[in-house]
Amino acid sequence: MGAVALIAFGGLAAAWVYFRLPGTPEEPAAGYHGAAKVIVIGLVTVGCTLLGRRRTRAAAIKEAKERERA
């Protein structure tokens, strides 16, 4: 859930910069860069979590098949 929140927060930050709301940096590229970093951290976290779950599930399936053979 935290990774999804990071992605959403990064999208909100990018929209904030796009609409030049108060607190936006003078150079919009700096704001977009910061928002992109937050989004990427969220995406990497989600990817690692999903990959870990996939590996765990594959190991459990493999173990179940080995038990059936025995």
All heavy atoms as a GROMACS GRO file, in nm:
protein
  515
    1MET      N    1   0.082  -0.119   0.000
    1MET     CA    2   0.000   0.000   0.000
    1MET      C    3   0.087   0.126   0.000
    1MET      O    4   0.049   0.226  -0.058
    1MET     CB    5  -0.090  -0.001   0.124
    1MET     CG    6  -0.194  -0.114   0.123
    1MET     SD    7  -0.301  -0.111  -0.019
    1MET     CE    8  -0.416   0.010   0.030
    2GLY      N    9   0.200   0.120   0.065
    2GLY     CA   10   0.287   0.236   0.070
    2GLY      C   11   0.343   0.272  -0.066
    2GLY      O   12   0.358   0.390  -0.099
    3ALA      N   13   0.374   0.170  -0.145
    3ALA     CA   14   0.428   0.195  -0.279
    3ALA      C   15   0.322   0.261  -0.367
    3ALA      O   16   0.352   0.353  -0.444
    3ALA     CB   17   0.476   0.065  -0.342
    4VAL      N   18   0.200   0.216  -0.356
    4VAL     CA   19   0.091   0.276  -0.434
    4VAL      C   20   0.071   0.421  -0.390
    4VAL      O   21   0.047   0.510  -0.472
    4VAL     CB   22  -0.038   0.194  -0.419
    4VAL    CG1   23  -0.154   0.262  -0.487
    4VAL    CG2   24  -0.018   0.053  -0.475
    5ALA      N   25   0.084   0.447  -0.260
    5ALA     CA   26   0.072   0.583  -0.210
    5ALA      C   27   0.185   0.671  -0.265
    5ALA      O   28   0.162   0.788  -0.299
    5ALA     CB   29   0.074   0.583  -0.058
    6LEU      N   30   0.306   0.616  -0.275
    6LEU     CA   31   0.416   0.692  -0.333
    6LEU      C   32   0.389   0.728  -0.479
    6LEU      O   33   0.416   0.840  -0.522
    6LEU     CB   34   0.546   0.613  -0.325
    6LEU     CG   35   0.620   0.616  -0.193
    6LEU    CD1   36   0.739   0.522  -0.198
    6LEU    CD2   37   0.668   0.756  -0.161
    7ILE      N   38   0.336   0.633  -0.554
    7ILE     CA   39   0.304   0.659  -0.695
    7ILE      C   40   0.198   0.768  -0.705
    7ILE      O   41   0.210   0.861  -0.787
    7ILE     CB   42   0.260   0.530  -0.765
    7ILE    CG1   43   0.375   0.429  -0.768
    7ILE    CG2   44   0.209   0.558  -0.905
    7ILE    CD1   45   0.334   0.289  -0.806
    8ALA      N   46   0.096   0.759  -0.623
    8ALA     CA   47  -0.010   0.860  -0.625
    8ALA      C   48   0.043   0.996  -0.582
    8ALA      O   49   0.010   1.099  -0.642
    8ALA     CB   50  -0.125   0.816  -0.533
    9PHE      N   51   0.128   0.999  -0.479
    9PHE     CA   52   0.186   1.125  -0.433
    9PHE      C   53   0.274   1.188  -0.541
    9PHE      O   54   0.271   1.310  -0.562
    9PHE     CB   55   0.266   1.104  -0.305
    9PHE     CG   56   0.329   1.229  -0.252
    9PHE    CD1   57   0.252   1.327  -0.192
    9PHE    CD2   58   0.466   1.250  -0.263
    9PHE    CE1   59   0.308   1.443  -0.145
    9PHE    CE2   60   0.524   1.365  -0.216
    9PHE     CZ   61   0.446   1.463  -0.156
   10GLY      N   62   0.350   1.106  -0.611
   10GLY     CA   63   0.433   1.157  -0.721
   10GLY      C   64   0.348   1.215  -0.833
   10GLY      O   65   0.381   1.318  -0.891
   11GLY      N   66   0.238   1.149  -0.864
   11GLY     CA   67   0.146   1.202  -0.966
   11GLY      C   68   0.084   1.334  -0.921
   11GLY      O   69   0.070   1.427  -1.002
   12LEU      N   70   0.051   1.342  -0.795
   12LEU     CA   71  -0.004   1.467  -0.740
   12LEU      C   72   0.101   1.578  -0.746
   12LEU      O   73   0.069   1.692  -0.782
   12LEU     CB   74  -0.052   1.445  -0.596
   12LEU     CG   75  -0.109   1.568  -0.525
   12LEU    CD1   76  -0.237   1.613  -0.596
   12LEU    CD2   77  -0.136   1.535  -0.381
   13ALA      N   78   0.225   1.545  -0.714
   13ALA     CA   79   0.332   1.644  -0.720
   13ALA      C   80   0.355   1.692  -0.863
   13ALA      O   81   0.378   1.811  -0.887
   13ALA     CB   82   0.461   1.585  -0.662
   14ALA      N   83   0.349   1.601  -0.959
   14ALA     CA   84   0.364   1.641  -1.100
   14ALA      C   85   0.250   1.732  -1.144
   14ALA      O   86   0.272   1.830  -1.214
   14ALA     CB   87   0.371   1.516  -1.189
   15ALA      N   88   0.129   1.702  -1.101
   15ALA     CA   89   0.014   1.788  -1.133
   15ALA      C   90   0.030   1.924  -1.068
   15ALA      O   91  -0.003   2.027  -1.128
   15ALA     CB   92  -0.115   1.721  -1.089
   16TRP      N   93   0.082   1.925  -0.945
   16TRP     CA   94   0.105   2.051  -0.874
   16TRP      C   95   0.200   2.140  -0.954
   16TRP      O   96   0.178   2.260  -0.971
   16TRP     CB   97   0.164   2.020  -0.737
   16TRP     CG   98   0.166   2.135  -0.642
   16TRP    CD1   99   0.259   2.233  -0.634
   16TRP    CD2  100   0.068   2.163  -0.542
   16TRP    NE1  101   0.227   2.320  -0.534
   16TRP    CE2  102   0.110   2.280  -0.475
   16TRP    CE3  103  -0.048   2.100  -0.501
   16TRP    CZ2  104   0.039   2.335  -0.371
   16TRP    CZ3  105  -0.118   2.156  -0.397
   16TRP    CH2  106  -0.076   2.272  -0.332
   17VAL      N  107   0.308   2.080  -1.004
   17VAL     CA  108   0.406   2.156  -1.084
   17VAL      C  109   0.343   2.200  -1.215
   17VAL      O  110   0.363   2.312  -1.261
   17VAL     CB  111   0.533   2.072  -1.108
   17VAL    CG1  112   0.627   2.140  -1.206
   17VAL    CG2  113   0.604   2.044  -0.977
   18TYR      N  114   0.266   2.112  -1.278
   18TYR     CA  115   0.205   2.143  -1.407
   18TYR      C  116   0.114   2.265  -1.397
   18TYR      O  117   0.115   2.353  -1.484
   18TYR     CB  118   0.126   2.022  -1.458
   18TYR     CG  119   0.058   2.046  -1.590
   18TYR    CD1  120   0.130   2.043  -1.709
   18TYR    CD2  121  -0.078   2.073  -1.597
   18TYR    CE1  122   0.069   2.066  -1.830
   18TYR    CE2  123  -0.141   2.096  -1.717
   18TYR     CZ  124  -0.067   2.092  -1.834
   18TYR     OH  125  -0.128   2.116  -1.954
   19PHE      N  126   0.035   2.273  -1.291
   19PHE     CA  127  -0.059   2.383  -1.275
   19PHE      C  128   0.004   2.504  -1.205
   19PHE      O  129  -0.064   2.603  -1.180
   19PHE     CB  130  -0.184   2.337  -1.198
   19PHE     CG  131  -0.269   2.244  -1.277
   19PHE    CD1  132  -0.288   2.113  -1.236
   19PHE    CD2  133  -0.330   2.286  -1.395
   19PHE    CE1  134  -0.367   2.027  -1.309
   19PHE    CE2  135  -0.409   2.199  -1.468
   19PHE     CZ  136  -0.428   2.070  -1.426
   20ARG      N  137   0.134   2.495  -1.174
   20ARG     CA  138   0.210   2.604  -1.111
   20ARG      C  139   0.141   2.658  -0.987
   20ARG      O  140   0.122   2.779  -0.970
   20ARG     CB  141   0.238   2.715  -1.210
   20ARG     CG  142   0.326   2.672  -1.324
   20ARG     CD  143   0.384   2.794  -1.392
   20ARG     NE  144   0.488   2.756  -1.486
   20ARG     CZ  145   0.617   2.751  -1.455
   20ARG    NH1  146   0.657   2.782  -1.335
   20ARG    NH2  147   0.705   2.715  -1.544
   21LEU      N  148   0.102   2.568  -0.899
   21LEU     CA  149   0.039   2.606  -0.773
   21LEU      C  150   0.146   2.659  -0.678
   21LEU      O  151   0.265   2.644  -0.702
   21LEU     CB  152  -0.035   2.486  -0.715
   21LEU     CG  153  -0.151   2.436  -0.802
   21LEU    CD1  154  -0.208   2.307  -0.746
   21LEU    CD2  155  -0.260   2.540  -0.815
   22PRO      N  156   0.105   2.723  -0.569
   22PRO     CA  157   0.204   2.780  -0.476
   22PRO      C  158   0.304   2.676  -0.426
   22PRO      O  159   0.268   2.562  -0.397
   22PRO     CB  160   0.117   2.830  -0.360
   22PRO     CG  161  -0.019   2.848  -0.416
   22PRO     CD  162  -0.032   2.748  -0.527
   23GLY      N  163   0.428   2.717  -0.419
   23GLY     CA  164   0.533   2.626  -0.374
   23GLY      C  165   0.606   2.558  -0.489
   23GLY      O  166   0.699   2.482  -0.467
   24THR      N  167   0.564   2.586  -0.612
   24THR     CA  168   0.629   2.528  -0.729
   24THR      C  169   0.766   2.594  -0.749
   24THR      O  170   0.778   2.716  -0.738
   24THR     CB  171   0.543   2.551  -0.855
   24THR    OG1  172   0.415   2.493  -0.834
   24THR    CG2  173   0.606   2.488  -0.978
   25PRO      N  174   0.870   2.516  -0.778
   25PRO     CA  175   1.002   2.575  -0.800
   25PRO      C  176   1.002   2.667  -0.924
   25PRO      O  177   0.919   2.654  -1.012
   25PRO     CB  178   1.095   2.456  -0.822
   25PRO     CG  179   1.013   2.334  -0.810
   25PRO     CD  180   0.872   2.372  -0.788
   26GLU      N  181   1.098   2.759  -0.927
   26GLU     CA  182   1.112   2.851  -1.041
   26GLU      C  183   1.130   2.773  -1.171
   26GLU      O  184   1.071   2.806  -1.273
   26GLU     CB  185   1.232   2.943  -1.019
   26GLU     CG  186   1.214   3.043  -0.908
   26GLU     CD  187   1.118   3.154  -0.946
   26GLU    OE1  188   1.114   3.191  -1.064
   26GLU    OE2  189   1.048   3.201  -0.855
   27GLU      N  190   1.213   2.672  -1.166
   27GLU     CA  191   1.239   2.589  -1.284
   27GLU      C  192   1.149   2.466  -1.278
   27GLU      O  193   1.167   2.381  -1.190
   27GLU     CB  194   1.386   2.547  -1.286
   27GLU     CG  195   1.428   2.469  -1.408
   27GLU     CD  196   1.416   2.548  -1.537
   27GLU    OE1  197   1.445   2.670  -1.535
   27GLU    OE2  198   1.375   2.488  -1.638
   28PRO      N  199   1.051   2.453  -1.367
   28PRO     CA  200   0.959   2.339  -1.359
   28PRO      C  201   1.028   2.203  -1.372
   28PRO      O  202   0.980   2.103  -1.318
   28PRO     CB  203   0.861   2.360  -1.473
   28PRO     CG  204   0.898   2.485  -1.541
   28PRO     CD  205   1.020   2.542  -1.476
   29ALA      N  206   1.142   2.199  -1.442
   29ALA     CA  207   1.211   2.071  -1.459
   29ALA      C  208   1.253   2.012  -1.324
   29ALA      O  209   1.250   1.891  -1.305
   29ALA     CB  210   1.333   2.088  -1.549
   30ALA      N  211   1.288   2.098  -1.230
   30ALA     CA  212   1.328   2.051  -1.098
   30ALA      C  213   1.208   1.986  -1.027
   30ALA      O  214   1.222   1.884  -0.960
   30ALA     CB  215   1.382   2.166  -1.014
   31GLY      N  216   1.091   2.045  -1.041
   31GLY     CA  217   0.970   1.987  -0.981
   31GLY      C  218   0.934   1.854  -1.043
   31GLY      O  219   0.898   1.759  -0.973
   32TYR      N  220   0.943   1.848  -1.175
   32TYR     CA  221   0.912   1.722  -1.245
   32TYR      C  222   1.013   1.614  -1.209
   32TYR      O  223   0.979   1.498  -1.195
   32TYR     CB  224   0.909   1.742  -1.396
   32TYR     CG  225   0.789   1.818  -1.445
   32TYR    CD1  226   0.803   1.931  -1.525
   32TYR    CD2  227   0.660   1.777  -1.412
   32TYR    CE1  228   0.692   2.000  -1.570
   32TYR    CE2  229   0.549   1.846  -1.457
   32TYR     CZ  230   0.566   1.957  -1.536
   32TYR     OH  231   0.456   2.025  -1.580
   33HIS      N  232   1.139   1.654  -1.193
   33HIS     CA  233   1.242   1.557  -1.157
   33HIS      C  234   1.215   1.498  -1.020
   33HIS      O  235   1.226   1.376  -0.999
   33HIS     CB  236   1.380   1.625  -1.160
   33HIS     CG  237   1.492   1.533  -1.133
   33HIS    ND1  238   1.555   1.528  -1.012
   33HIS    CD2  239   1.552   1.439  -1.211
   33HIS    CE1  240   1.650   1.437  -1.015
   33HIS    NE2  241   1.650   1.380  -1.135
   34GLY      N  242   1.178   1.583  -0.924
   34GLY     CA  243   1.145   1.534  -0.790
   34GLY      C  244   1.024   1.442  -0.791
   34GLY      O  245   1.022   1.338  -0.726
   35ALA      N  246   0.921   1.480  -0.867
   35ALA     CA  247   0.801   1.397  -0.876
   35ALA      C  248   0.834   1.263  -0.942
   35ALA      O  249   0.785   1.158  -0.899
   35ALA     CB  250   0.693   1.469  -0.956
   36ALA      N  251   0.918   1.267  -1.045
   36ALA     CA  252   0.954   1.143  -1.114
   36ALA      C  253   1.031   1.049  -1.021
   36ALA      O  254   1.012   0.927  -1.026
   36ALA     CB  255   1.038   1.174  -1.237
   37LYS      N  256   1.119   1.105  -0.936
   37LYS     CA  257   1.194   1.020  -0.843
   37LYS      C  258   1.100   0.950  -0.746
   37LYS      O  259   1.118   0.831  -0.718
   37LYS     CB  260   1.297   1.103  -0.766
   37LYS     CG  261   1.415   1.145  -0.850
   37LYS     CD  262   1.531   1.198  -0.768
   37LYS     CE  263   1.496   1.317  -0.685
   37LYS     NZ  264   1.613   1.378  -0.617
   38VAL      N  265   0.999   1.021  -0.697
   38VAL     CA  266   0.904   0.960  -0.604
   38VAL      C  267   0.825   0.849  -0.674
   38VAL      O  268   0.805   0.740  -0.618
   38VAL     CB  269   0.809   1.067  -0.545
   38VAL    CG1  270   0.698   1.003  -0.464
   38VAL    CG2  271   0.887   1.166  -0.460
   39ILE      N  272   0.781   0.876  -0.796
   39ILE     CA  273   0.706   0.775  -0.872
   39ILE      C  274   0.792   0.652  -0.898
   39ILE      O  275   0.746   0.538  -0.882
   39ILE     CB  276   0.654   0.835  -1.004
   39ILE    CG1  277   0.547   0.940  -0.975
   39ILE    CG2  278   0.598   0.727  -1.096
   39ILE    CD1  279   0.505   1.022  -1.095
   40VAL      N  280   0.918   0.673  -0.936
   40VAL     CA  281   1.006   0.559  -0.965
   40VAL      C  282   1.032   0.476  -0.841
   40VAL      O  283   1.033   0.352  -0.847
   40VAL     CB  284   1.139   0.610  -1.028
   40VAL    CG1  285   1.244   0.502  -1.030
   40VAL    CG2  286   1.114   0.660  -1.168
   41ILE      N  287   1.050   0.540  -0.727
   41ILE     CA  288   1.070   0.464  -0.603
   41ILE      C  289   0.947   0.377  -0.575
   41ILE      O  290   0.959   0.260  -0.538
   41ILE     CB  291   1.099   0.558  -0.485
   41ILE    CG1  292   1.237   0.620  -0.501
   41ILE    CG2  293   1.090   0.485  -0.351
   41ILE    CD1  294   1.266   0.734  -0.405
   42GLY      N  295   0.828   0.433  -0.596
   42GLY     CA  296   0.705   0.355  -0.578
   42GLY      C  297   0.696   0.239  -0.675
   42GLY      O  298   0.659   0.127  -0.637
   43LEU      N  299   0.731   0.264  -0.801
   43LEU     CA  300   0.724   0.157  -0.902
   43LEU      C  301   0.823   0.045  -0.873
   43LEU      O  302   0.791  -0.074  -0.889
   43LEU     CB  303   0.747   0.215  -1.042
   43LEU     CG  304   0.636   0.301  -1.098
   43LEU    CD1  305   0.681   0.367  -1.229
   43LEU    CD2  306   0.510   0.220  -1.121
   44VAL      N  307   0.944   0.081  -0.831
   44VAL     CA  308   1.044  -0.022  -0.799
   44VAL      C  309   0.998  -0.104  -0.679
   44VAL      O  310   1.011  -0.227  -0.677
   44VAL     CB  311   1.182   0.043  -0.772
   44VAL    CG1  312   1.278  -0.054  -0.709
   44VAL    CG2  313   1.239   0.098  -0.901
   45THR      N  314   0.941  -0.037  -0.580
   45THR     CA  315   0.891  -0.109  -0.462
   45THR      C  316   0.779  -0.206  -0.499
   45THR      O  317   0.778  -0.321  -0.454
   45THR     CB  318   0.843  -0.009  -0.355
   45THR    OG1  319   0.949   0.082  -0.326
   45THR    CG2  320   0.801  -0.080  -0.229
   46VAL      N  321   0.686  -0.160  -0.581
   46VAL     CA  322   0.576  -0.248  -0.626
   46VAL      C  323   0.633  -0.366  -0.706
   46VAL      O  324   0.593  -0.481  -0.686
   46VAL     CB  325   0.473  -0.170  -0.710
   46VAL    CG1  326   0.381  -0.263  -0.784
   46VAL    CG2  327   0.393  -0.077  -0.623
   47GLY      N  328   0.726  -0.339  -0.795
   47GLY     CA  329   0.785  -0.445  -0.876
   47GLY      C  330   0.856  -0.549  -0.793
   47GLY      O  331   0.842  -0.669  -0.815
   48CYS      N  332   0.934  -0.503  -0.696
   48CYS     CA  333   1.006  -0.598  -0.608
   48CYS      C  334   0.909  -0.681  -0.525
   48CYS      O  335   0.930  -0.800  -0.505
   48CYS     CB  336   1.102  -0.522  -0.517
   48CYS     SG  337   1.243  -0.452  -0.605
   49THR      N  338   0.804  -0.618  -0.478
   49THR     CA  339   0.704  -0.690  -0.398
   49THR      C  340   0.635  -0.797  -0.482
   49THR      O  341   0.619  -0.912  -0.438
   49THR     CB  342   0.600  -0.592  -0.342
   49THR    OG1  343   0.667  -0.495  -0.262
   49THR    CG2  344   0.496  -0.664  -0.259
   50LEU      N  345   0.593  -0.760  -0.601
   50LEU     CA  346   0.526  -0.857  -0.689
   50LEU      C  347   0.619  -0.970  -0.731
   50LEU      O  348   0.578  -1.086  -0.737
   50LEU     CB  349   0.468  -0.786  -0.811
   50LEU     CG  350   0.353  -0.690  -0.783
   50LEU    CD1  351   0.312  -0.620  -0.912
   50LEU    CD2  352   0.236  -0.762  -0.721
   51LEU      N  353   0.744  -0.937  -0.759
   51LEU     CA  354   0.840  -1.040  -0.796
   51LEU      C  355   0.865  -1.135  -0.680
   51LEU      O  356   0.874  -1.257  -0.699
   51LEU     CB  357   0.972  -0.976  -0.840
   51LEU     CG  358   1.079  -1.069  -0.896
   51LEU    CD1  359   1.025  -1.145  -1.018
   51LEU    CD2  360   1.202  -0.990  -0.933
   52GLY      N  361   0.876  -1.083  -0.559
   52GLY     CA  362   0.894  -1.168  -0.441
   52GLY      C  363   0.776  -1.260  -0.419
   52GLY      O  364   0.793  -1.378  -0.387
   53ARG      N  365   0.655  -1.207  -0.436
   53ARG     CA  366   0.536  -1.292  -0.421
   53ARG      C  367   0.532  -1.401  -0.527
   53ARG      O  368   0.494  -1.514  -0.500
   53ARG     CB  369   0.410  -1.207  -0.431
   53ARG     CG  370   0.385  -1.123  -0.310
   53ARG     CD  371   0.256  -1.049  -0.322
   53ARG     NE  372   0.236  -0.962  -0.207
   53ARG     CZ  373   0.132  -0.886  -0.192
   53ARG    NH1  374   0.036  -0.882  -0.284
   53ARG    NH2  375   0.119  -0.810  -0.087
   54ARG      N  376   0.572  -1.365  -0.649
   54ARG     CA  377   0.572  -1.464  -0.758
   54ARG      C  378   0.671  -1.576  -0.727
   54ARG      O  379   0.642  -1.694  -0.748
   54ARG     CB  380   0.607  -1.395  -0.888
   54ARG     CG  381   0.605  -1.486  -1.006
   54ARG     CD  382   0.634  -1.410  -1.133
   54ARG     NE  383   0.641  -1.500  -1.246
   54ARG     CZ  384   0.694  -1.470  -1.360
   54ARG    NH1  385   0.744  -1.350  -1.379
   54ARG    NH2  386   0.698  -1.556  -1.457
   55ARG      N  387   0.789  -1.539  -0.679
   55ARG     CA  388   0.889  -1.640  -0.646
   55ARG      C  389   0.842  -1.730  -0.532
   55ARG      O  390   0.863  -1.851  -0.534
   55ARG     CB  391   1.021  -1.574  -0.609
   55ARG     CG  392   1.094  -1.516  -0.727
   55ARG     CD  393   1.222  -1.453  -0.685
   55ARG     NE  394   1.292  -1.398  -0.801
   55ARG     CZ  395   1.393  -1.314  -0.793
   55ARG    NH1  396   1.437  -1.276  -0.674
   55ARG    NH2  397   1.450  -1.269  -0.902
   56THR      N  398   0.780  -1.672  -0.432
   56THR     CA  399   0.729  -1.749  -0.319
   56THR      C  400   0.621  -1.847  -0.366
   56THR      O  401   0.620  -1.963  -0.325
   56THR     CB  402   0.673  -1.655  -0.211
   56THR    OG1  403   0.775  -1.565  -0.171
   56THR    CG2  404   0.622  -1.733  -0.091
   57ARG      N  405   0.532  -1.798  -0.451
   57ARG     CA  406   0.425  -1.883  -0.501
   57ARG      C  407   0.482  -1.997  -0.586
   57ARG      O  408   0.438  -2.111  -0.576
   57ARG     CB  409   0.327  -1.799  -0.584
   57ARG     CG  410   0.203  -1.876  -0.622
   57ARG     CD  411   0.103  -1.789  -0.692
   57ARG     NE  412   0.063  -1.680  -0.603
   57ARG     CZ  413   0.020  -1.562  -0.646
   57ARG    NH1  414   0.011  -1.537  -0.774
   57ARG    NH2  415  -0.016  -1.468  -0.560
   58ALA      N  416   0.581  -1.967  -0.671
   58ALA     CA  417   0.642  -2.070  -0.755
   58ALA      C  418   0.712  -2.176  -0.669
   58ALA      O  419   0.705  -2.295  -0.698
   58ALA     CB  420   0.740  -2.007  -0.852
   59ALA      N  421   0.778  -2.132  -0.562
   59ALA     CA  422   0.846  -2.227  -0.473
   59ALA      C  423   0.744  -2.315  -0.402
   59ALA      O  424   0.767  -2.436  -0.384
   59ALA     CB  425   0.931  -2.152  -0.371
   60ALA      N  426   0.630  -2.259  -0.363
   60ALA     CA  427   0.527  -2.338  -0.296
   60ALA      C  428   0.467  -2.440  -0.391
   60ALA      O  429   0.441  -2.555  -0.352
   60ALA     CB  430   0.418  -2.246  -0.242
   61ILE      N  431   0.447  -2.404  -0.516
   61ILE     CA  432   0.392  -2.497  -0.616
   61ILE      C  433   0.492  -2.610  -0.641
   61ILE      O  434   0.454  -2.727  -0.648
   61ILE     CB  435   0.357  -2.422  -0.745
   61ILE    CG1  436   0.236  -2.331  -0.721
   61ILE    CG2  437   0.329  -2.520  -0.858
   61ILE    CD1  438   0.206  -2.238  -0.836
   62LYS      N  439   0.618  -2.574  -0.652
   62LYS     CA  440   0.721  -2.675  -0.675
   62LYS      C  441   0.728  -2.772  -0.558
   62LYS      O  442   0.739  -2.893  -0.577
   62LYS     CB  443   0.857  -2.607  -0.695
   62LYS     CG  444   0.968  -2.702  -0.726
   62LYS     CD  445   1.098  -2.627  -0.749
   62LYS     CE  446   1.211  -2.724  -0.776
   62LYS     NZ  447   1.338  -2.654  -0.796
   63GLU      N  448   0.720  -2.720  -0.437
   63GLU     CA  449   0.723  -2.806  -0.318
   63GLU      C  450   0.602  -2.898  -0.314
   63GLU      O  451   0.612  -3.016  -0.278
   63GLU     CB  452   0.728  -2.718  -0.192
   63GLU     CG  453   0.744  -2.798  -0.064
   63GLU     CD  454   0.755  -2.707   0.055
   63GLU    OE1  455   0.822  -2.603   0.046
   63GLU    OE2  456   0.693  -2.741   0.159
   64ALA      N  457   0.485  -2.848  -0.351
   64ALA     CA  458   0.363  -2.930  -0.351
   64ALA      C  459   0.375  -3.043  -0.453
   64ALA      O  460   0.333  -3.156  -0.426
   64ALA     CB  461   0.242  -2.844  -0.380
   65LYS      N  462   0.432  -3.014  -0.568
   65LYS     CA  463   0.449  -3.118  -0.671
   65LYS      C  464   0.546  -3.225  -0.624
   65LYS      O  465   0.527  -3.343  -0.652
   65LYS     CB  466   0.498  -3.055  -0.801
   65LYS     CG  467   0.391  -2.979  -0.875
   65LYS     CD  468   0.441  -2.924  -1.006
   65LYS     CE  469   0.333  -2.847  -1.079
   65LYS     NZ  470   0.381  -2.791  -1.205
   66GLU      N  471   0.650  -3.183  -0.554
   66GLU     CA  472   0.747  -3.281  -0.503
   66GLU      C  473   0.684  -3.371  -0.397
   66GLU      O  474   0.714  -3.489  -0.388
   66GLU     CB  475   0.870  -3.209  -0.445
   66GLU     CG  476   0.956  -3.147  -0.552
   66GLU     CD  477   1.074  -3.067  -0.494
   66GLU    OE1  478   1.084  -3.057  -0.370
   66GLU    OE2  479   1.150  -3.014  -0.574
   67ARG      N  480   0.595  -3.316  -0.316
   67ARG     CA  481   0.527  -3.396  -0.215
   67ARG      C  482   0.432  -3.497  -0.279
   67ARG      O  483   0.414  -3.607  -0.229
   67ARG     CB  484   0.447  -3.306  -0.120
   67ARG     CG  485   0.534  -3.231  -0.025
   67ARG     CD  486   0.452  -3.150   0.070
   67ARG     NE  487   0.536  -3.067   0.156
   67ARG     CZ  488   0.492  -2.977   0.239
   67ARG    NH1  489   0.361  -2.955   0.249
   67ARG    NH2  490   0.574  -2.908   0.312
   68GLU      N  491   0.368  -3.460  -0.389
   68GLU     CA  492   0.277  -3.551  -0.459
   68GLU      C  493   0.354  -3.670  -0.517
   68GLU      O  494   0.304  -3.782  -0.518
   68GLU     CB  495   0.205  -3.479  -0.572
   68GLU     CG  496   0.098  -3.383  -0.525
   68GLU     CD  497   0.034  -3.310  -0.641
   68GLU    OE1  498   0.068  -3.338  -0.759
   68GLU    OE2  499  -0.053  -3.226  -0.617
   69ARG      N  500   0.473  -3.647  -0.564
   69ARG     CA  501   0.555  -3.753  -0.624
   69ARG      C  502   0.604  -3.852  -0.517
   69ARG      O  503   0.625  -3.967  -0.545
   69ARG     CB  504   0.673  -3.694  -0.698
   69ARG     CG  505   0.635  -3.621  -0.821
   69ARG     CD  506   0.757  -3.566  -0.891
   69ARG     NE  507   0.716  -3.481  -1.002
   69ARG     CZ  508   0.797  -3.403  -1.069
   69ARG    NH1  509   0.925  -3.399  -1.037
   69ARG    NH2  510   0.753  -3.329  -1.167
   70ALA      N  511   0.623  -3.802  -0.398
   70ALA     CA  512   0.680  -3.887  -0.293
   70ALA      C  513   0.579  -3.978  -0.231
   70ALA      O  514   0.477  -4.010  -0.254
   70ALA     CB  515   0.739  -3.801  -0.182
   0.00000   0.00000   0.00000
